Amino acid sequence: MALQYYDLVLGGIIASVATGALVGALTSVSSLVAIVAACGVAAGLIGHAIFVGPVEGVEDLSKEVERVGPVELSD
């Protein structure tokens, strides 16, 4: 099973917060500062995943629509 884009994003979030905790625990940097900075990195990853994402063009979106199928709308 290959890693997908969003799997890497989730791993990046976990890794950034864990790195912040380790930096706060093992160096003279305040834990609060280290974790806030790491959460800033995590927020950047989340923002990229939400607003940029792996979509390369309109063709990618049409494949998703075809997979889901038609949607019946009632009045």
N, C-alpha and C positions, 0 to 999 in steps of 0.2 A: 504494500500500500504506500503510495507516494504521498509526501507531505503537500498539502494544498497551501495556498497563500494565507488563509485565515488561521491555519494551524501554526504557521510561522509567526503570525502576529500575536497569537496567544502565548507562544513560547517567548517572544520578545518582551511581552508585558511581564511575565513571570520572571524572566532573567533580569530585567531592569530593576524591578522592585527588590529582588533578592540581592542584586549587586549593591543597591543603595543601603540595604540593611547590613550587608557585610562591610561596606565602607564605613558606615556609622559605628559598627562594633569594633572594627580592627584598626582604625586610624584615629587621628586626633580631630577629624571632622565630626561635628555634632550629628547625632543620629537624626535629629529633626531636619537639618539641612540636607543631609545625604538622601533621606527618604523622599523629601519634597522634590529634590532635583530628579531623582529616579522616577517619581510619579509624573513629573513633567515629560520625561522621555516616553513613559507609558501612554500618557495622554496624546502625545504626538503620533505614536503608533496607532492608537485607536482612531484618531482623526484621519490618518491616511487610509485606514481600512474602511472607514465610513464614506469619506468623500472622494477618494481617488480609487482605491481598490484595484482589483486585477482586470477590470473590464478594458478591453483594448479597442472596442468599437461597437457600433450599433449591431453588427452581426452577432456579437456575443449575447446581447440582450434578446435578440429574436430567437436564439436557440433556447433561452430560458422560457420564453413564452410558449414555444412549440412543445416543450417538455411538459409544461403544466397543462396545456390544452385550453380550449375556449372557455370563457367564463360567461355564464348565463346571468343576465341582469334582469331583475324584475322591477316593474314600476311601482 
